[in-house]
């Protein structure tokens, strides 16, 4: 069934909504609301375990919602990690945390 625009006839289609792709929506940044991805990256880097990192990411509220994949890609960019846009949200979290926490542990062991 084709969606009908309000007040339209049976053959009238509803115009596509800007920013809507598939199941999710893209959220445009609110003017004046800057997200400190570098601060979030530093906070993630400080976590002791991957489980603590997951809890840290789950507790974040950006724009009043949980972080989107684009937010995780921006955090990864701050950490010097490149995540492809095709990666799933769960894989993005896992790669981000293994990179941030694993490298910190590795280099902590090398310090005198």
KOLMARLO-613387 format. One record per atom (N, C-alpha, C, O): chain; x, y, z; atom name. Coordinates in pm, whole numbers, plus 32768, in hexadecimal, padded with zeros to 4 digits. Each point is the difference from the previous one (the first is absolute). Layout:
<zases>
ZASE / A / X / Y / Z / CA .
...
</zases>
This chain:
<zases>
ZASE / A / 8054 / 7F8A / 8000 / N .
ZASE / A / 7FAC / 8076 / 8000 / CA .
ZASE / A / 8059 / 807C / 8000 / C .
ZASE / A / 805E / 800A / 804F / O .
ZASE / A / 7F84 / 8052 / 7F5A / N .
ZASE / A / 804D / 807D / 7FF3 / CA .
ZASE / A / 7FCC / 8063 / 8067 / C .
ZASE / A / 7F87 / 8016 / 8009 / O .
ZASE / A / 80D3 / 8027 / 8047 / N .
ZASE / A / 7FD2 / 8063 / 8060 / CA .
ZASE / A / 7FC2 / 8078 / 7FBA / C .
ZASE / A / 8030 / 802D / 7F98 / O .
ZASE / A / 7F65 / 8005 / 80A1 / N .
ZASE / A / 7FB7 / 8070 / 7FC4 / CA .
ZASE / A / 801A / 807D / 8054 / C .
ZASE / A / 7FF8 / 7FFD / 807B / O .
ZASE / A / 8028 / 8071 / 7F41 / N .
ZASE / A / 8015 / 807F / 8045 / CA .
ZASE / A / 7F7E / 802F / 803C / C .
ZASE / A / 7F95 / 7FEA / 7FC6 / O .
ZASE / A / 8070 / 8058 / 80AF / N .
ZASE / A / 7F85 / 8034 / 803D / CA .
ZASE / A / 7FB8 / 805E / 7FA1 / C .
ZASE / A / 803D / 805C / 7FC9 / O .
ZASE / A / 7F43 / 7F8E / 8023 / N .
ZASE / A / 7FB0 / 8055 / 7FA9 / CA .
ZASE / A / 8014 / 7FE1 / 7F6D / C .
ZASE / A / 7FCA / 8045 / 7FAA / O .
ZASE / A / 8083 / 7F54 / 8036 / N .
ZASE / A / 801C / 7FDE / 7F75 / CA .
ZASE / A / 7FA7 / 7F91 / 7FCF / C .
ZASE / A / 7FB7 / 7FC2 / 804E / O .
ZASE / A / 804F / 8026 / 7F32 / N .
ZASE / A / 7FB0 / 7F94 / 7FC7 / CA .
ZASE / A / 804E / 7F7D / 800A / C .
ZASE / A / 8071 / 7FFF / 802F / O .
ZASE / A / 7F55 / 7F96 / 7FA6 / N .
ZASE / A / 803C / 7F7B / 800B / CA .
ZASE / A / 8086 / 7FF7 / 7FB8 / C .
ZASE / A / 8058 / 7FB6 / 802C / O .
ZASE / A / 7FBB / 8094 / 7F67 / N .
ZASE / A / 807C / 7FF8 / 7FB3 / CA .
ZASE / A / 806D / 805D / 8031 / C .
ZASE / A / 806D / 7FFF / 7FC6 / O .
ZASE / A / 7F7C / 8051 / 80A0 / N .
ZASE / A / 8063 / 805F / 8031 / CA .
ZASE / A / 8060 / 7FBB / 805F / C .
ZASE / A / 7FD6 / 7FC3 / 8062 / O .
ZASE / A / 80AB / 8047 / 7F81 / N .
ZASE / A / 8066 / 7FC1 / 8056 / CA .
ZASE / A / 8030 / 8064 / 8069 / C .
ZASE / A / 7FFF / 8079 / 7FEB / O .
ZASE / A / 802B / 7F50 / 8085 / N .
ZASE / A / 803B / 8052 / 8069 / CA .
ZASE / A / 8090 / 801E / 7FD9 / C .
ZASE / A / 804A / 7FA4 / 7FDE / O .
ZASE / A / 7FDF / 80DC / 8024 / N .
ZASE / A / 808B / 801F / 7FDB / CA .
ZASE / A / 8060 / 7FC5 / 8068 / C .
ZASE / A / 7FDE / 7FF8 / 8076 / O .
ZASE / A / 8099 / 7FE0 / 7F5E / N .
ZASE / A / 8060 / 7FC9 / 8060 / CA .
ZASE / A / 802B / 806A / 8065 / C .
ZASE / A / 8009 / 8076 / 7FE0 / O .
ZASE / A / 8010 / 7F5C / 8099 / N .
ZASE / A / 8029 / 805A / 806C / CA .
ZASE / A / 8098 / 800F / 7FF8 / C .
ZASE / A / 8048 / 7F9E / 7FF5 / O .
ZASE / A / 7FE6 / 80DD / 8011 / N .
ZASE / A / 808F / 801B / 7FF8 / CA .
ZASE / A / 8047 / 7FC3 / 8079 / C .
ZASE / A / 7FD1 / 800F / 8071 / O .
ZASE / A / 809D / 7FAD / 7F77 / N .
ZASE / A / 804F / 7FC7 / 806C / CA .
ZASE / A / 7FD9 / 7F73 / 8027 / C .
ZASE / A / 8044 / 7FC4 / 8053 / O .
ZASE / A / 7F52 / 8005 / 7F75 / N .
ZASE / A / 7FD5 / 7F7A / 8025 / CA .
ZASE / A / 803A / 7F9C / 7F9D / C .
ZASE / A / 7FEC / 800D / 7F87 / O .
ZASE / A / 805B / 7F90 / 80AE / N .
ZASE / A / 803A / 7F98 / 7FAB / CA .
ZASE / A / 7FE3 / 7F7A / 8041 / C .
ZASE / A / 802C / 7FE6 / 8070 / O .
ZASE / A / 7F8C / 7FC6 / 7F4D / N .
ZASE / A / 7FE5 / 7F7B / 8035 / CA .
ZASE / A / 7FB2 / 8008 / 8081 / C .
ZASE / A / 7F9B / 8045 / 800A / O .
ZASE / A / 8096 / 7F71 / 805A / N .
ZASE / A / 7FBB / 7FFC / 8081 / CA .
ZASE / A / 8025 / 8075 / 805B / C .
ZASE / A / 7FAD / 802B / 8050 / O .
ZASE / A / 80CB / 8007 / 7FA6 / N .
ZASE / A / 802D / 8067 / 805C / CA .
ZASE / A / 7FF3 / 808B / 7FC4 / C .
ZASE / A / 7FDD / 800F / 7F8C / O .
ZASE / A / 8040 / 8053 / 80C5 / N .
ZASE / A / 7FFE / 808A / 7FD0 / CA .
ZASE / A / 8087 / 803F / 8020 / C .
ZASE / A / 8043 / 7FDC / 8060 / O .
ZASE / A / 7FE1 / 8081 / 7F4F / N .
ZASE / A / 8078 / 804D / 801B / CA .
ZASE / A / 7FD8 / 8078 / 8053 / C .
ZASE / A / 7F9D / 8043 / 7FE3 / O .
ZASE / A / 80AF / 7FD7 / 8082 / N .
ZASE / A / 7FE2 / 8070 / 8057 / CA .
ZASE / A / 8061 / 8070 / 7FE3 / C .
ZASE / A / 8079 / 7FF0 / 800F / O .
ZASE / A / 7F52 / 8080 / 7FC7 / N .
ZASE / A / 8054 / 8074 / 7FE4 / CA .
ZASE / A / 802A / 803F / 8084 / C .
ZASE / A / 7FB0 / 8007 / 805D / O .
ZASE / A / 80CC / 8026 / 7FAC / N .
ZASE / A / 802B / 803F / 807D / CA .
ZASE / A / 7FB1 / 807E / 801C / C .
ZASE / A / 7FDF / 804D / 7FA6 / O .
ZASE / A / 8003 / 7FC7 / 80D8 / N .
ZASE / A / 7FB6 / 8076 / 802A / CA .
ZASE / A / 8061 / 8076 / 8002 / C .
ZASE / A / 806C / 7FF4 / 803A / O .
ZASE / A / 7F70 / 807C / 7F88 / N .
ZASE / A / 805A / 8073 / 8003 / CA .
ZASE / A / 8021 / 8029 / 8090 / C .
ZASE / A / 7FA7 / 800A / 8054 / O .
ZASE / A / 80D8 / 800C / 7FC6 / N .
ZASE / A / 802A / 8027 / 8085 / CA .
ZASE / A / 801F / 7F89 / 8059 / C .
ZASE / A / 8034 / 8012 / 806E / O .
ZASE / A / 7FAE / 7F74 / 7F65 / N .
ZASE / A / 801D / 7F88 / 804F / CA .
ZASE / A / 8074 / 7FB8 / 7FC0 / C .
ZASE / A / 7FEE / 7FB6 / 7F9F / O .
ZASE / A / 8089 / 805E / 8096 / N .
ZASE / A / 8077 / 7FBF / 7FCC / CA .
ZASE / A / 801C / 7F84 / 8055 / C .
ZASE / A / 7FF7 / 8005 / 807B / O .
ZASE / A / 8029 / 7F8E / 7F45 / N .
ZASE / A / 801F / 7F85 / 8047 / CA .
ZASE / A / 8097 / 7FF5 / 800A / C .
ZASE / A / 8047 / 800C / 7F9B / O .
ZASE / A / 7FEB / 7FDE / 80DD / N .
ZASE / A / 808F / 7FF6 / 801B / CA .
ZASE / A / 802D / 7F6F / 7FEB / C .
ZASE / A / 800C / 7FB4 / 8060 / O .
ZASE / A / 800E / 8028 / 7F23 / N .
ZASE / A / 8029 / 7F77 / 7FE2 / CA .
ZASE / A / 808A / 7FE1 / 803B / C .
ZASE / A / 8019 / 7F8E / 8026 / O .
ZASE / A / 803F / 80D4 / 7FE1 / N .
ZASE / A / 8084 / 7FEA / 803B / CA .
ZASE / A / 7FF4 / 7FDE / 8095 / C .
ZASE / A / 8047 / 7FA9 / 8032 / O .
ZASE / A / 7F60 / 809B / 8014 / N .
ZASE / A / 7FE9 / 7FE3 / 808D / CA .
ZASE / A / 7FC5 / 7F75 / 8015 / C .
ZASE / A / 8024 / 7FB9 / 805D / O .
ZASE / A / 7F81 / 8021 / 7F4A / N .
ZASE / A / 7FC3 / 7F7B / 8009 / CA .
ZASE / A / 806A / 7F97 / 7FE4 / C .
ZASE / A / 8004 / 7F99 / 8044 / O .
ZASE / A / 8053 / 8080 / 7F59 / N .
ZASE / A / 806B / 7FA2 / 7FE1 / CA .
ZASE / A / 805E / 7FEF / 8076 / C .
ZASE / A / 802B / 7F90 / 801D / O .
ZASE / A / 7FF5 / 80DC / 8027 / N .
ZASE / A / 8057 / 7FF9 / 8076 / CA .
ZASE / A / 7FBD / 7FB1 / 806F / C .
ZASE / A / 8042 / 7FB3 / 8046 / O .
ZASE / A / 7F3C / 8060 / 7FCB / N .
ZASE / A / 7FB5 / 7FB8 / 8067 / CA .
ZASE / A / 7FFE / 7F6A / 7FE2 / C .
ZASE / A / 800F / 7FAE / 805B / O .
ZASE / A / 7FDE / 802F / 7F26 / N .
ZASE / A / 8000 / 7F73 / 7FD8 / CA .
ZASE / A / 808A / 7FC4 / 8014 / C .
ZASE / A / 800D / 7F8D / 802C / O .
ZASE / A / 805A / 80BE / 7FB5 / N .
ZASE / A / 808A / 7FD0 / 800D / CA .
ZASE / A / 8024 / 7FE3 / 8091 / C .
ZASE / A / 8054 / 7FAA / 801A / O .
ZASE / A / 7F6D / 809B / 8045 / N .
ZASE / A / 801E / 7FEE / 808E / CA .
ZASE / A / 7FC4 / 7F81 / 803B / C .
ZASE / A / 8028 / 7FD7 / 806D / O .
ZASE / A / 7F7A / 7FEB / 7F50 / N .
ZASE / A / 7FBC / 7F8A / 8035 / CA .
ZASE / A / 8061 / 7F8C / 800E / C .
ZASE / A / 805A / 7FEF / 7FAD / O .
ZASE / A / 7F93 / 7FC0 / 80BD / N .
ZASE / A / 805A / 7F91 / 801B / CA .
ZASE / A / 7FE4 / 7F85 / 7FAA / C .
ZASE / A / 805D / 7FBF / 7FD1 / O .
ZASE / A / 7F24 / 8022 / 8018 / N .
ZASE / A / 7FDC / 7F89 / 7FB4 / CA .
ZASE / A / 7FA1 / 8025 / 7F8E / C .
ZASE / A / 7FC8 / 806D / 7FFE / O .
ZASE / A / 8027 / 7F36 / 7FA6 / N .
ZASE / A / 7FA3 / 8016 / 7F91 / CA .
ZASE / A / 7F71 / 800B / 8036 / C .
ZASE / A / 7FB0 / 804E / 7FCD / O .
ZASE / A / 8031 / 7F62 / 809B / N .
ZASE / A / 7F7A / 8008 / 803B / CA .
ZASE / A / 7FE6 / 808B / 803C / C .
ZASE / A / 7F92 / 8036 / 7FF5 / O .
ZASE / A / 80D4 / 8002 / 804C / N .
ZASE / A / 7FF3 / 8089 / 8034 / CA .
ZASE / A / 7FED / 8063 / 7F8F / C .
ZASE / A / 7FB3 / 8060 / 800C / O .
ZASE / A / 8093 / 7F89 / 7F85 / N .
ZASE / A / 7FF2 / 8058 / 7F8B / CA .
ZASE / A / 7F76 / 7FF8 / 7FC4 / C .
ZASE / A / 7FC8 / 8065 / 7FD6 / O .
ZASE / A / 7FFF / 7F21 / 8025 / N .
ZASE / A / 7F79 / 7FF0 / 7FCB / CA .
ZASE / A / 7F9E / 804A / 805A / C .
ZASE / A / 7FA6 / 8044 / 7FD0 / O .
ZASE / A / 806B / 7FAF / 80B3 / N .
ZASE / A / 7FA8 / 8048 / 805E / CA .
ZASE / A / 800E / 8097 / 7FEF / C .
ZASE / A / 7F9D / 8049 / 8009 / O .
ZASE / A / 80DD / 7FE4 / 7FDE / N .
ZASE / A / 8017 / 8090 / 7FEB / CA .
ZASE / A / 7FB8 / 8030 / 7F82 / C .
ZASE / A / 7FC0 / 8069 / 8002 / O .
ZASE / A / 804B / 7F4B / 7F90 / N .
ZASE / A / 7FBE / 8027 / 7F84 / CA .
ZASE / A / 7F68 / 7FF7 / 800C / C .
ZASE / A / 7FB8 / 8053 / 7FC9 / O .
ZASE / A / 8017 / 7F47 / 807F / N .
ZASE / A / 7F70 / 7FF1 / 8012 / CA .
ZASE / A / 7FC7 / 8072 / 8054 / C .
ZASE / A / 7F8C / 8027 / 7FEE / O .
ZASE / A / 80C4 / 800F / 806D / N .
ZASE / A / 7FD3 / 806B / 8057 / CA .
ZASE / A / 8002 / 8089 / 7FBF / C .
ZASE / A / 7FC9 / 8060 / 8037 / O .
ZASE / A / 8077 / 7FAC / 7F55 / N .
ZASE / A / 8007 / 8082 / 7FBB / CA .
ZASE / A / 7F78 / 8028 / 7FC9 / C .
ZASE / A / 7FB5 / 7FAC / 7FCD / O .
ZASE / A / 802D / 80D1 / 803B / N .
ZASE / A / 7F88 / 8037 / 7FC1 / CA .
ZASE / A / 802C / 8076 / 7FAB / C .
ZASE / A / 8024 / 806A / 8033 / O .
ZASE / A / 7FD9 / 7F82 / 7F49 / N .
ZASE / A / 8021 / 806A / 7FA3 / CA .
ZASE / A / 7F80 / 802A / 7FBC / C .
ZASE / A / 7FBA / 7FAD / 7FC6 / O .
ZASE / A / 8028 / 80D2 / 8040 / N .
ZASE / A / 7F82 / 8033 / 7FCA / CA .
ZASE / A / 7F88 / 7FBD / 8041 / C .
ZASE / A / 7F97 / 7FF3 / 7FC2 / O .
ZASE / A / 8079 / 7FE2 / 80BB / N .
ZASE / A / 7F91 / 7FC1 / 8049 / CA .
ZASE / A / 7FEB / 7F6F / 7FDC / C .
ZASE / A / 7F9E / 7FC4 / 802D / O .
ZASE / A / 80BA / 8000 / 7F85 / N .
ZASE / A / 7FF1 / 7F74 / 7FD7 / CA .
ZASE / A / 8085 / 7FB8 / 800F / C .
ZASE / A / 8067 / 803D / 801C / O .
ZASE / A / 7F94 / 7F3E / 7FD2 / N .
ZASE / A / 807B / 7FB3 / 7FFF / CA .
ZASE / A / 8053 / 8026 / 7F86 / C .
ZASE / A / 7FC8 / 802F / 7F9C / O .
ZASE / A / 80BC / 7FBE / 806B / N .
ZASE / A / 8054 / 8024 / 7F8D / CA .
ZASE / A / 7FDA / 7FB2 / 7F82 / C .
ZASE / A / 7FE3 / 7F89 / 8006 / O .
ZASE / A / 801F / 80BC / 7F8A / N .
ZASE / A / 7FE8 / 7FC2 / 7F7F / CA .
ZASE / A / 8084 / 7FCC / 7FC8 / C .
ZASE / A / 806A / 801B / 8037 / O .
ZASE / A / 7F8E / 7F9A / 7F5D / N .
ZASE / A / 8079 / 7FCC / 7FC1 / CA .
ZASE / A / 805A / 8073 / 7FD3 / C .
ZASE / A / 807A / 7FF6 / 8008 / O .
ZASE / A / 7F4A / 8076 / 7FC8 / N .
ZASE / A / 8050 / 8073 / 7FD5 / CA .
ZASE / A / 804C / 803F / 8076 / C .
ZASE / A / 806E / 8033 / 7FEF / O .
ZASE / A / 7F55 / 7FC9 / 8088 / N .
ZASE / A / 8045 / 8031 / 8078 / CA .
ZASE / A / 8077 / 7FA7 / 8022 / C .
ZASE / A / 806C / 8031 / 8022 / O .
ZASE / A / 7F81 / 7F4A / 7FD5 / N .
ZASE / A / 806D / 7FA4 / 801D / CA .
ZASE / A / 8071 / 800F / 7F9B / C .
ZASE / A / 8075 / 7FF3 / 8023 / O .
ZASE / A / 7F68 / 8028 / 7F60 / N .
ZASE / A / 8067 / 8016 / 7F9A / CA .
ZASE / A / 804E / 807F / 8020 / C .
ZASE / A / 807A / 8004 / 7FEC / O .
ZASE / A / 7F42 / 8064 / 8045 / N .
ZASE / A / 8045 / 807D / 8024 / CA .
ZASE / A / 805A / 7FEB / 807A / C .
ZASE / A / 806E / 8037 / 8005 / O .
ZASE / A / 7F65 / 7F79 / 805C / N .
ZASE / A / 8054 / 7FE1 / 8075 / CA .
ZASE / A / 8079 / 7FB0 / 7FD4 / C .
ZASE / A / 8070 / 801A / 802D / O .
ZASE / A / 7F7C / 7F85 / 7F79 / N .
ZASE / A / 806F / 7FB0 / 7FCD / CA .
ZASE / A / 8064 / 8057 / 7FB7 / C .
ZASE / A / 8079 / 7FE9 / 8009 / O .
ZASE / A / 7F57 / 807A / 7FAF / N .
ZASE / A / 8058 / 805C / 7FB8 / CA .
ZASE / A / 805A / 804B / 8063 / C .
ZASE / A / 8076 / 8017 / 7FE4 / O .
ZASE / A / 7F51 / 800F / 808E / N .
ZASE / A / 8050 / 8043 / 8068 / CA .
ZASE / A / 806B / 7FA4 / 8039 / C .
ZASE / A / 806A / 802D / 802B / O .
ZASE / A / 7F7A / 7F4F / 7FD4 / N .
ZASE / A / 8060 / 7F9E / 8032 / CA .
ZASE / A / 8064 / 7FD7 / 7F95 / C .
ZASE / A / 805D / 7FB4 / 801C / O .
ZASE / A / 7F93 / 807E / 7F6A / N .
ZASE / A / 805A / 7FDD / 7F93 / CA .
ZASE / A / 7FDC / 7F7C / 7FBD / C .
ZASE / A / 8053 / 7FC5 / 7FBB / O .
ZASE / A / 7F32 / 800E / 8057 / N .
ZASE / A / 7FD0 / 7F83 / 7FC7 / CA .
ZASE / A / 7FA0 / 8020 / 7F8F / C .
ZASE / A / 7FAC / 8059 / 800C / O .
ZASE / A / 805F / 7F5E / 7F87 / N .
ZASE / A / 7FA4 / 8013 / 7F90 / CA .
ZASE / A / 7F9B / 7F8F / 7FFF / C .
ZASE / A / 8025 / 7F8C / 7FF2 / O .
ZASE / A / 7F5C / 8096 / 801E / N .
ZASE / A / 7F94 / 7F9E / 7FF8 / CA .
ZASE / A / 7FB4 / 8017 / 7F7E / C .
ZASE / A / 7FD9 / 8071 / 7FE4 / O .
ZASE / A / 8011 / 7F26 / 7FCE / N .
ZASE / A / 7FB2 / 8013 / 7F85 / CA .
ZASE / A / 7F6E / 801C / 8021 / C .
ZASE / A / 7FCE / 7FD4 / 8067 / O .
ZASE / A / 7FEF / 8074 / 7F42 / N .
ZASE / A / 7F73 / 8020 / 8017 / CA .
ZASE / A / 7FA9 / 7F84 / 7FF8 / C .
ZASE / A / 7F8F / 8000 / 8031 / O .
ZASE / A / 80A3 / 7F94 / 7F91 / N .
ZASE / A / 7FB0 / 7F87 / 7FF1 / CA .
ZASE / A / 8000 / 7FA8 / 807C / C .
ZASE / A / 7FB6 / 7F9E / 8005 / O .
ZASE / A / 809A / 8084 / 8060 / N .
ZASE / A / 8007 / 7FB0 / 8079 / CA .
ZASE / A / 7F7E / 8010 / 8050 / C .
ZASE / A / 7FC3 / 806B / 8000 / O .
ZASE / A / 8013 / 7F29 / 8044 / N .
ZASE / A / 7F86 / 8008 / 8051 / CA .
ZASE / A / 801E / 804C / 8081 / C .
ZASE / A / 8074 / 8013 / 8024 / O .
ZASE / A / 7F23 / 8016 / 8021 / N .
ZASE / A / 8010 / 804B / 807C / CA .
ZASE / A / 8049 / 7FAD / 8069 / C .
ZASE / A / 8059 / 8033 / 8044 / O .
ZASE / A / 7F84 / 7F4D / 7FC8 / N .
ZASE / A / 8040 / 7FA8 / 8062 / CA .
ZASE / A / 8094 / 7FED / 7FDF / C .
ZASE / A / 8055 / 8002 / 8059 / O .
ZASE / A / 7FCB / 7FEA / 7F26 / N .
ZASE / A / 808C / 7FF1 / 7FD8 / CA .
ZASE / A / 804E / 8081 / 8014 / C .
ZASE / A / 8075 / 7FFC / 8024 / O .
ZASE / A / 7F4A / 8075 / 7FC4 / N .
ZASE / A / 8043 / 8081 / 8014 / CA .
ZASE / A / 8025 / 8011 / 8093 / C .
ZASE / A / 806F / 802C / 801F / O .
ZASE / A / 7F36 / 7FB1 / 803C / N .
ZASE / A / 801E / 8009 / 8090 / CA .
ZASE / A / 8074 / 7FA4 / 8025 / C .
ZASE / A / 805D / 8028 / 8046 / O .
ZASE / A / 7F9B / 7F5C / 7F89 / N .
ZASE / A / 8066 / 7F9D / 8023 / CA .
ZASE / A / 808A / 802C / 7FCE / C .
ZASE / A / 8061 / 7FFB / 804C / O .
ZASE / A / 7FA9 / 8030 / 7F37 / N .
ZASE / A / 8080 / 802A / 7FC8 / CA .
ZASE / A / 8035 / 807C / 8046 / C .
ZASE / A / 8078 / 800A / 801B / O .
ZASE / A / 7F30 / 8052 / 8001 / N .
ZASE / A / 8026 / 807B / 8044 / CA .
ZASE / A / 803B / 7FE2 / 808A / C .
ZASE / A / 8069 / 8034 / 8024 / O .
ZASE / A / 7F53 / 7F76 / 8027 / N .
ZASE / A / 802D / 7FE2 / 8088 / CA .
ZASE / A / 807F / 7FAC / 8000 / C .
ZASE / A / 8059 / 8018 / 8052 / O .
ZASE / A / 7FB2 / 7F87 / 7F56 / N .
ZASE / A / 807A / 7FAF / 7FFB / CA .
ZASE / A / 8077 / 8055 / 7FD9 / C .
ZASE / A / 806F / 7FEB / 8032 / O .
ZASE / A / 7F7C / 8074 / 7F77 / N .
ZASE / A / 806D / 8059 / 7FD8 / CA .
ZASE / A / 8029 / 805B / 8074 / C .
ZASE / A / 8076 / 8009 / 8021 / O .
ZASE / A / 7F29 / 8039 / 801B / N .
ZASE / A / 801F / 8062 / 8069 / CA .
ZASE / A / 8039 / 7FBD / 807D / C .
ZASE / A / 8068 / 802C / 8033 / O .
ZASE / A / 7F57 / 7F6D / 7FFD / N .
ZASE / A / 8029 / 7FC1 / 807E / CA .
ZASE / A / 8079 / 7FA6 / 7FEB / C .
ZASE / A / 805C / 7FFF / 8052 / O .
ZASE / A / 7FA4 / 7FB6 / 7F41 / N .
ZASE / A / 8070 / 7FA5 / 7FE6 / CA .
ZASE / A / 8083 / 804A / 7FEC / C .
ZASE / A / 8067 / 7FD6 / 8035 / O .
ZASE / A / 7F98 / 8096 / 7F80 / N .
ZASE / A / 807C / 804B / 7FE9 / CA .
ZASE / A / 8030 / 8044 / 8080 / C .
ZASE / A / 8078 / 8008 / 8017 / O .
ZASE / A / 7F2B / 8029 / 803C / N .
ZASE / A / 802A / 803E / 807D / CA .
ZASE / A / 8045 / 7F99 / 8059 / C .
ZASE / A / 8067 / 801D / 803B / O .
ZASE / A / 7F61 / 7F6D / 7FCE / N .
ZASE / A / 803D / 7F95 / 8050 / CA .
ZASE / A / 8089 / 7FD9 / 7FC9 / C .
ZASE / A / 805F / 7FEB / 804B / O .
ZASE / A / 7FA9 / 800A / 7F32 / N .
ZASE / A / 807D / 7FD8 / 7FC0 / CA .
ZASE / A / 8070 / 8063 / 8020 / C .
ZASE / A / 806E / 7FD8 / 8023 / O .
ZASE / A / 7F73 / 80A9 / 7FD0 / N .
ZASE / A / 8067 / 8063 / 8017 / CA .
ZASE / A / 8019 / 801B / 8093 / C .
ZASE / A / 806B / 8030 / 8024 / O .
ZASE / A / 7F34 / 7FB3 / 8033 / N .
ZASE / A / 8019 / 800A / 8090 / CA .
ZASE / A / 8069 / 7F98 / 802B / C .
ZASE / A / 8051 / 801B / 8058 / O .
ZASE / A / 7FAC / 7F70 / 7F69 / N .
ZASE / A / 8062 / 7F98 / 8021 / CA .
ZASE / A / 808C / 8021 / 7FD1 / C .
ZASE / A / 8061 / 7FCA / 8034 / O .
ZASE / A / 7FAB / 808F / 7F6A / N .
ZASE / A / 8084 / 8025 / 7FCC / CA .
ZASE / A / 8040 / 8072 / 804D / C .
ZASE / A / 8078 / 8018 / 7FF4 / O .
ZASE / A / 7F38 / 802F / 805B / N .
ZASE / A / 8037 / 8073 / 804B / CA .
ZASE / A / 8051 / 7FCE / 8078 / C .
ZASE / A / 7FDB / 7F9D / 803F / O .
ZASE / A / 8093 / 80AA / 7FE1 / N .
ZASE / A / 8053 / 7FD7 / 8073 / CA .
ZASE / A / 7FBD / 8020 / 8083 / C .
ZASE / A / 8038 / 7FE4 / 806A / O .
</zases>
